[in-house]
């Protein structure tokens, strides 16, 4: 196998998106389109991945980081001109270069690999990735000769009626002999209505030089679509969602209503997990076996342990252990660390807090900037008062403590092991282990006062 390189075209402004966001940064299933493309290229062991950027270059570089090298196309002078910018990295190198558009998020590693392998086995100068479209309107048609070899690509507007009937189309992805590519680009002219240098002109140059032009026909048209506007973006979202959901279902995940379930491409889900309707799983989320998520729950960048149930709730950037009951209507905010066999009930908010094994925060409580030991019961309406208007402070509740309803724990404060906090107390000093602490005003009853008041 020869050396292999990739050029990702990501310099177009994308005016049809009608957006201030650079086109290739529009997300599909929660990930920018250009990131999808680069992520499919990375496993292929390529020597270099060169991303050609232009409008919004800094944002693309920030997104891709060190996963690619970058060249800037200062002027938008066509696809041939864009590829030519990569010559400073790839010029003079032997091997195969694949050119991929940054707005083709559905293209898969397997198809790219197959196209490269076909190109090299055919010993071609150029290989065009093609597909069969039910409606090829607007696409360049692949015209083959009687022996099945590629004769030419005809743009839709230039095609005869017979050529317009051809359903095999040019997807815009090409494999090239690298040395031939950059030599041919020197010969490409901008003598056309747009005054631009077109990459497909390299094909004609190769044919004039009697070099072989091949085509690799993929059997999945959907993965080759480019996204140029919001309509195509929505279509790509639907197709990607279907692909991801089917992948999980084939691996043993029950998705009750796939059409109304949204799972990001980087989410990991074990077998025998049940996903209820309306669920959204995003980012680097991992769900262990036998968990039940939903209905109508959102989990982002979080770990969900084996056998845990999350109903009508939100979890973000947190760790949730095994056999935990979350919700309904709980909010697990970033940096929460929830142990095993814990209950986080309805209308409970947990933020930057650790809740150890077998503890319960059953309802209507706020636990922020806190460490809760094991076997703790936190009563209804408890608040860890963590903010004084300038600084955040921490609350410590040790093992087996019992916090009565409507308790305010004014941080910094420590509740000792096995301590009892009376309902309605405001606690602002440490409580020793096994002590009962009562911090509430003395009750006063004024006889017959209600009649006077009324």
Secondary structure, 3 states (H helix, E strand, C coil): CCCEEEEEEECCCCHHHCCCCCHHHCEECCEEHHHHHHHHHHCCCCCEEEEEECCCHHHHHHHHHHHCEEEECCCCCCHHHHHHCCHHHHCCCCCEEEEEECCCCCCCHHHHHHHHHHHHHCCCCEEEEEEECCCCCCCCEEEECCCCCEEEEECHHHCCHHHHCCCEEEEEEEEEEHHHHHHHHCCCCCCCCCCCCCCCHHHHHHHHCCCCEEEEEECCHHHHCCCCCHHHHHHHHHHHHHHHHHHHHHCCCEECCHHHCEECCCCEECCCCEECCCCEEECCCEECCCCEECCCCEEECCEECCCCEEECCEEECCEECCCCEEECCCEECCCCEECCCCEEEECCEEEEEEECCCCEEEECCEEEEEEECCCCEECCCCEEECECCCCECCEEECCCCEECCCCEEECCEEECCCCEECCCCEECCCECCCCEECCCCCCCCCCCHHHHHC
